[in-house]
Amino acid sequence: MCVTPLLSHSPWKSDLPNRVKSGEVTKLHTFAFASEEAGRFVSPSVSKREDSNFLLVSLRVRMPAPIRLRELIRTIRTARTQAEEREMIQKECAAIRSSFREEDNTYRCRNVAKLLYMHMLGYPAHFGQLECLKLIASQKFTDKRIGYLGAMLLLDERQDVHLLMTNCIKNDLNHSTQYVQGLALCTLGCMGSSEMCRDLAGEVEKLLKTSNSYLRKKGAFVFRDFVLSVRFCFGASPLSLLARKVPELMEMFLPATKNLLSEKNHGVLHTSVVLLTEMCERSPDMLSHFRKLVPQLVRILKNLIMSGYSPEHDVSGISDPFLQVRILRLLRILGRSDDDSSEAMNDILAQVATNTETSKNVGNAILYETVLTIMDIKSESGLRVLAINILGRFLLNNDKNIRYVALTSLLKTVQTDHNAVQRHRSTIVDCLKDLDVSIKRRAMELSFALVNGNNIRGMMKELLYFLDSCDPEFKADCASGVFLAAEKYAPSKRWHIDTIMRVLTTAGSYVRDDSVPNLIQLITNSVEMHAYTVQRLYKALLDDISQQPLVQVSSWCIGEYGDLLVSGQCEEEEPIQVTEDEVLDVLEGLLVSNLSSAVTRGYALTAIMKLSTRFSSINRIKKVVSIYGSSISVFPVELQQRVRGVCLRPLQRRWYDHMRPALLERMPVMEKSATNGPTEIAQTNGEAEPSALEPKNLPAVTQPASQANDLLDLLGGNDVVPVIQTAPLTKPASAGGELLDLLGDLSISLTAPPLFNDITAAIPPMTAYNKNGLKIEFTFERANPNPNVAVITIHASNGTEAEMTDFVFQAAVPKTFQLQLLSPSSNIIPPLNQGTVTQVIKVLNPQKQQLRMRVKLTYNHKGSSVQDLSEVNNFPPQSWQ
């Protein structure tokens, strides 16, 4: 302090105590002085010290009045940077802390209000928790209001501090003012724990029985949070916790809950419907009990629809749409899987669907809830068609959110009401042209779900046009969808080949890795289309060599059927005149092109080698192979071995000349890998292949030793056996012994004993795994040679909207069993149950013991890797007895 006030003792000395006591000194003499540390106001204290000439009055320092909340907001908004804002907040928090330490009751409410604003901005405000409790204990309504607001924002049931306010809430619930009771009820419903709910349930029940609609509405809201508080507090199933921790709460409030539906006040009615919804969702007993209230709910909803204009509840010409939506949601829960309840609400749902105005967004919200209710209950077929027509009208709405909601809802219902959704196919296809990315993706998924054998040509035309113009992020999914749809519903093989080639030409770089072998397999099996296919692919190769999958398929085809290309034997379209040198020029250009990958060069080099048995230009082929064969070190190891063994040695060594025609002859017809299971019938171009009905010997999965060892721990003990590898088949003796040696273990036996016998109906199928959209079913057969061998076929399906890639199924059994895994049909599971991946398991059970199995599932879904373990113990007795 740099200034000390001095009072002359002559006129004041005798009367100073009285003047100080009466406050006259403070009123007449206000002393201010400057401080180098902080500016403060001081006032004279009652203590005094007399001197010979002066009377020194010591001064007590007092904090100035804190700034108001409005001034704090204005000050913070003037901050230009985040650092400047933090500095302001820290300075104000320091002042608030100082005020809290001095127990300043005058400005506690103002300081807590500012603290809540800082909390809303994201700054820590935990040091104000106890101050909120002090405000709650105050007798002023303004203090209680801020205190309860702070408690709801700064406290929750995980902190023990909230238990200190239980007694204050109980007193305020019995307060004479309804607004104080409302504050206590709101706070209890917002952050009350299960202990508080149990202690204060009696007071809440009394308020529910009062005639005050304001308090009844608040009380119903609080009891709804009683039901929810168990979930938040314990983090487990609400049903089990309600039954185990607080089973008496629902029974206690059951009579009052029924009476709430007879209220005329819409606020009370709204909270009662929300309360009933929460109770039905969390207790099956309550759900069956409240199904008796369906007629009453229908009557309430009908009154809302037929009532006239009410300014108190009208929103855009519709009477209380919030209450209508809540009632529809409750009816959906009550009518689910119940015939009587569904029949009682069919008429009112039809009235809501036909009488609700669609020009406003409020009406669209009610119609959407109506559609969800119709689709979720056991409604009539005509009513379901009406609901789908409403969604079809939503597709024409200008609001993007409404269109997206309609597409999502139609995608969920297309499996059950396929024909009704088909009526809106043109509108759905038009949504592919929408500028919104989310709408285009939903429209694409729904379009693929609508494809069938009758509309395959028209739908593929639209989807291929979409593939041409869509963004790169859609091309991979769209190409995969076209491949699946064409394989399932193709009307002819030529159409199938043209469609796949169109996809490769348009989005070749975005297709899946298995598209090349699948197309090669399709071309190989279409014997009558070989000349047409090789001519089309040769033309495509002349136009563009940037699409690597297309170039690989074209190279393979030219190598296989190059003689048909040169001879001009195409009958499907006008043949082209091509010479052998022109074909070799194209393939040699692929070897030197910078656009060609190592795999593509391998395809081109192999094709040139195959042409040595089909063309007469053998010298040029030898020259090309000798030049470019030296650069095979850049190829993958597997490709290097194949090129050296199949391409270089037969040309460089003369004693291979007699073997080259047989070694490089055309590939035989390939069997579809999808025919992996004994009961699965492969479909090609919409018709069942006769060969698919014949049993085939399937190759075994070759697993590394490390993977087999990983499965040893699946059953948690040492009694586990790894997967048995299939023994190589015995080769029959024939004249072409050297050729068979080159081809390895390939069996050319034309007849094979049947793998399974016909006792499929004797062993029922079972569901072994159903989680996260992945469903795995087991079907069972018996092996003919050995009745102790059970043949299990797994069928993996994907119910999600995204495909599952890199799917691997592994299994382990106890030591008393022997297990053999055959190769899967694919490692990609299509979305929306559009296809299945099958795999055969053989289990040898000589002791006829009960079968037990542990499975390990690995796959990629939506960009993330998923791995899960599961134990299967519920095998049917017929499978192991």
Disulfide bonds with the S-S distance in Angstrom:
none
